[in-house]
Amino acid sequence: MHHVTLDQWSRGASALHRRDPRVKIVSVLVFLVVLATAHRELAWLGAALFTVLLVAAWRARLPLAGALARAGVVLPFTAVFALVSCLAGDPARGAALAMKSYLSALAVLLLVSTTPLPLLLRGFEMTGAPRFLLMVAQFLYRYLFVISEEAQHMRKAALARGATMGGLAGSRARFRAAAGALAVLFARSYARAGEIHWAMLARGFPGYFRPLIDLHFHRGDVMFLVLGVLTPVTLRILIERLA
Amino acid sequence: MHIPDGFLSTPVWASLDAAAAPAVGYVVRVAQRGFDDSKVPLLGVMGAFVFAAQMINFPVGIGTSGHLVGGALLACTLGPAAACVVMSAILAIQALVFQDGGILALGANVINMAILGVLAGYLPYHLWGRSRGRCAAIFAGGALSVAVSALMALAELLISGVRMPAAVLEVSLGLFLVSALIEGAITMTVMGALEAIQPNFVRQPAAGGRYALVAAGLAAVLLAAGGVVFASTAPDGIEQLARQTGISARARTLISTPFKDYEASWLGAGWPAQAGAGLVGLALVGGVCVLIGRKR
């Protein structure tokens, strides 16, 4: 599964993994803004920024081919619009769409695959995102695997009882059966949430997650921040001046 | 309909991010009202449920299948504010972990699906959920939530200048209509099944008019419908339309702000000036969010 691999990658020990999540978030945001607001010399800028991401992925000791392929999940959606742009007689815009969306996805992928999600969400607290929302997101991620597995079991059980998608006969009955399965999944998830809450109360939940490690800025973090902010900005200024 | 980064023009994503931040702050605050700890695991697990629900296929025709999107279902079971929070959390996880939707475009996606989509999905249930037309209201809610989200996304893409020939536009509008009807049918059937299992799961709509909610829901529907009509008349994006009608020339003399054209003119020209204006705007939005999110 996609997210399982990402989770494994994010627990590496490279210099990039050890950086404070906050400096990585700021660097990625700057990268995204520099890319999103660019209109001139897109080919050169794209190549330069792609090189920056490749170097970062190599430094983070991520499997390069795997990372490049995973960022490609945006391409099917993008390809449709790029094609439509080409048909409308604007191939340059189509190419720009594909380049920008792919590089943005790759940058976010690098951030997520070098930072475990709980740490990343704590980093986002700094940006002023509501803590309640982040706690909900963290629970969501934690139970994603559990509830998905339950859904898969139900699907397998339904297939074992002869449920199929094909054919026209009994289509209405099958629709209702699927709705019933979904309602059962809803009820089970609801009940599970109640049990989780009791378990949390039993362990003295204070209303927020107690972090086990405090975040501290080190000298490496400051250097990374300067590098991460200046590299894309300088590259863009240079490319636009030279062109 | 998750918009990736790189599709929206800077004014569009920036203003939608600026709109999404206080909106999310507000729904979080409403969802937390009468806060008890049990809501955190509940909302989180229900978010995971919506993810997992995509694995259960509904037969919708010869050999094809659809799945639940979930905005209206969550709004009718958890309440509109909680549903907005759950959908926002889902979009954040999708953008980060699954590269489904961009980070800069997160504001746009949140506005489309988590705020306007959920509000539009709750509106019919709120208005007619107690009357005899209850089932029809749930159906309409499911359909409206998907239709509003999709139309908003389409309008934003068109305004950003993504070109779309008329034929493609018609086909995509047709597809939106079909998927909206499918979502309506799924939501209605699942709600029926839920009530059969445990009637408590389904929230009764609050008696009496909560005018703010109705107004927000109506605004969502009108905005989406109006947005597409407006955007589709501007094939080269909003600037072209402005040029044709001469609005831009007049607007510039009428409204001379320190940040006109999204540039801070006192910073010189070019993109550093745009970035400067953006940062000032960001600081303003941040201030608003801090005010909204302040503990009472």
Chai-1 contact restraints between the chains, C-beta under 6 A:
chainA,res_idxA,chainB,res_idxB,connection_type,confidence,min_distance_angstrom,max_distance_angstrom,comment,restraint_id
A,H3,B,V97,contact,1.0,0.0,6.0,A-B,restraint_1
A,L32,B,I103,contact,1.0,0.0,6.0,A-B,restraint_2
A,L32,B,L104,contact,1.0,0.0,6.0,A-B,restraint_3
A,A36,B,L104,contact,1.0,0.0,6.0,A-B,restraint_4
A,T37,B,T10,contact,1.0,0.0,6.0,A-B,restraint_5
A,T37,B,W271,contact,1.0,0.0,6.0,A-B,restraint_6
A,V73,B,Q99,contact,1.0,0.0,6.0,A-B,restraint_7
A,V74,B,P4,contact,1.0,0.0,6.0,A-B,restraint_8
A,V74,B,Q99,contact,1.0,0.0,6.0,A-B,restraint_9
A,F81,B,V162,contact,1.0,0.0,6.0,A-B,restraint_10
A,V84,B,M164,contact,1.0,0.0,6.0,A-B,restraint_11
A,V84,B,V168,contact,1.0,0.0,6.0,A-B,restraint_12
A,S85,B,R163,contact,1.0,0.0,6.0,A-B,restraint_13
A,A88,B,R163,contact,1.0,0.0,6.0,A-B,restraint_14
A,A88,B,P165,contact,1.0,0.0,6.0,A-B,restraint_15
A,D90,B,R163,contact,1.0,0.0,6.0,A-B,restraint_16
A,L97,B,G6,contact,1.0,0.0,6.0,A-B,restraint_17
A,K100,B,G6,contact,1.0,0.0,6.0,A-B,restraint_18
A,S101,B,P4,contact,1.0,0.0,6.0,A-B,restraint_19
A,S101,B,D5,contact,1.0,0.0,6.0,A-B,restraint_20
A,S101,B,G6,contact,1.0,0.0,6.0,A-B,restraint_21
A,S104,B,D5,contact,1.0,0.0,6.0,A-B,restraint_22
A,S104,B,G6,contact,1.0,0.0,6.0,A-B,restraint_23
A,S104,B,G102,contact,1.0,0.0,6.0,A-B,restraint_24
A,A105,B,Q99,contact,1.0,0.0,6.0,A-B,restraint_25
A,V108,B,I103,contact,1.0,0.0,6.0,A-B,restraint_26
A,V112,B,L96,contact,1.0,0.0,6.0,A-B,restraint_27
A,G128,B,G286,contact,1.0,0.0,6.0,A-B,restraint_28
A,G128,B,C289,contact,1.0,0.0,6.0,A-B,restraint_29
A,P130,B,V28,contact,1.0,0.0,6.0,A-B,restraint_30
A,P130,B,G293,contact,1.0,0.0,6.0,A-B,restraint_31
A,F132,B,V28,contact,1.0,0.0,6.0,A-B,restraint_32
A,F132,B,Q32,contact,1.0,0.0,6.0,A-B,restraint_33
A,L133,B,V28,contact,1.0,0.0,6.0,A-B,restraint_34
A,M135,B,V40,contact,1.0,0.0,6.0,A-B,restraint_35
A,V136,B,L43,contact,1.0,0.0,6.0,A-B,restraint_36
A,V136,B,G44,contact,1.0,0.0,6.0,A-B,restraint_37
A,V136,B,V85,contact,1.0,0.0,6.0,A-B,restraint_38
A,V136,B,A89,contact,1.0,0.0,6.0,A-B,restraint_39
A,A137,B,A89,contact,1.0,0.0,6.0,A-B,restraint_40
A,A137,B,A92,contact,1.0,0.0,6.0,A-B,restraint_41
A,A137,B,I93,contact,1.0,0.0,6.0,A-B,restraint_42
A,F139,B,P41,contact,1.0,0.0,6.0,A-B,restraint_43
A,F139,B,G44,contact,1.0,0.0,6.0,A-B,restraint_44
A,L140,B,G44,contact,1.0,0.0,6.0,A-B,restraint_45
A,L140,B,G47,contact,1.0,0.0,6.0,A-B,restraint_46
A,L140,B,A48,contact,1.0,0.0,6.0,A-B,restraint_47
A,L140,B,A89,contact,1.0,0.0,6.0,A-B,restraint_48
A,L140,B,I93,contact,1.0,0.0,6.0,A-B,restraint_49
A,Y141,B,I93,contact,1.0,0.0,6.0,A-B,restraint_50
A,Y143,B,V45,contact,1.0,0.0,6.0,A-B,restraint_51
A,Y143,B,A48,contact,1.0,0.0,6.0,A-B,restraint_52
A,L144,B,A48,contact,1.0,0.0,6.0,A-B,restraint_53
A,L144,B,F51,contact,1.0,0.0,6.0,A-B,restraint_54
A,I147,B,A48,contact,1.0,0.0,6.0,A-B,restraint_55
A,I147,B,F49,contact,1.0,0.0,6.0,A-B,restraint_56
A,I147,B,A52,contact,1.0,0.0,6.0,A-B,restraint_57
A,S148,B,A52,contact,1.0,0.0,6.0,A-B,restraint_58
A,A151,B,A52,contact,1.0,0.0,6.0,A-B,restraint_59
A,A151,B,M55,contact,1.0,0.0,6.0,A-B,restraint_60
A,R155,B,M55,contact,1.0,0.0,6.0,A-B,restraint_61
A,M165,B,P59,contact,1.0,0.0,6.0,A-B,restraint_62
A,M165,B,S65,contact,1.0,0.0,6.0,A-B,restraint_63
A,G166,B,G63,contact,1.0,0.0,6.0,A-B,restraint_64
A,S171,B,P59,contact,1.0,0.0,6.0,A-B,restraint_65
A,R174,B,P59,contact,1.0,0.0,6.0,A-B,restraint_66
A,F175,B,F58,contact,1.0,0.0,6.0,A-B,restraint_67
A,F175,B,P59,contact,1.0,0.0,6.0,A-B,restraint_68
A,A178,B,I56,contact,1.0,0.0,6.0,A-B,restraint_69
A,A178,B,F58,contact,1.0,0.0,6.0,A-B,restraint_70
A,A179,B,T189,contact,1.0,0.0,6.0,A-B,restraint_71
A,A179,B,V190,contact,1.0,0.0,6.0,A-B,restraint_72
A,A179,B,A193,contact,1.0,0.0,6.0,A-B,restraint_73
A,G180,B,A193,contact,1.0,0.0,6.0,A-B,restraint_74
A,A181,B,I56,contact,1.0,0.0,6.0,A-B,restraint_75
A,L182,B,A53,contact,1.0,0.0,6.0,A-B,restraint_76
A,L182,B,I56,contact,1.0,0.0,6.0,A-B,restraint_77
A,L182,B,V190,contact,1.0,0.0,6.0,A-B,restraint_78
A,A183,B,V190,contact,1.0,0.0,6.0,A-B,restraint_79
A,A183,B,A193,contact,1.0,0.0,6.0,A-B,restraint_80
A,A183,B,L194,contact,1.0,0.0,6.0,A-B,restraint_81
A,A183,B,I197,contact,1.0,0.0,6.0,A-B,restraint_82
A,A187,B,I197,contact,1.0,0.0,6.0,A-B,restraint_83
A,S189,B,V45,contact,1.0,0.0,6.0,A-B,restraint_84
A,S189,B,F49,contact,1.0,0.0,6.0,A-B,restraint_85
A,R192,B,V45,contact,1.0,0.0,6.0,A-B,restraint_86
A,A193,B,P41,contact,1.0,0.0,6.0,A-B,restraint_87
A,A193,B,L42,contact,1.0,0.0,6.0,A-B,restraint_88
A,A193,B,V45,contact,1.0,0.0,6.0,A-B,restraint_89
A,I196,B,P41,contact,1.0,0.0,6.0,A-B,restraint_90
A,H197,B,S38,contact,1.0,0.0,6.0,A-B,restraint_91
A,H197,B,P41,contact,1.0,0.0,6.0,A-B,restraint_92
A,F205,B,D37,contact,1.0,0.0,6.0,A-B,restraint_93
A,G207,B,D37,contact,1.0,0.0,6.0,A-B,restraint_94
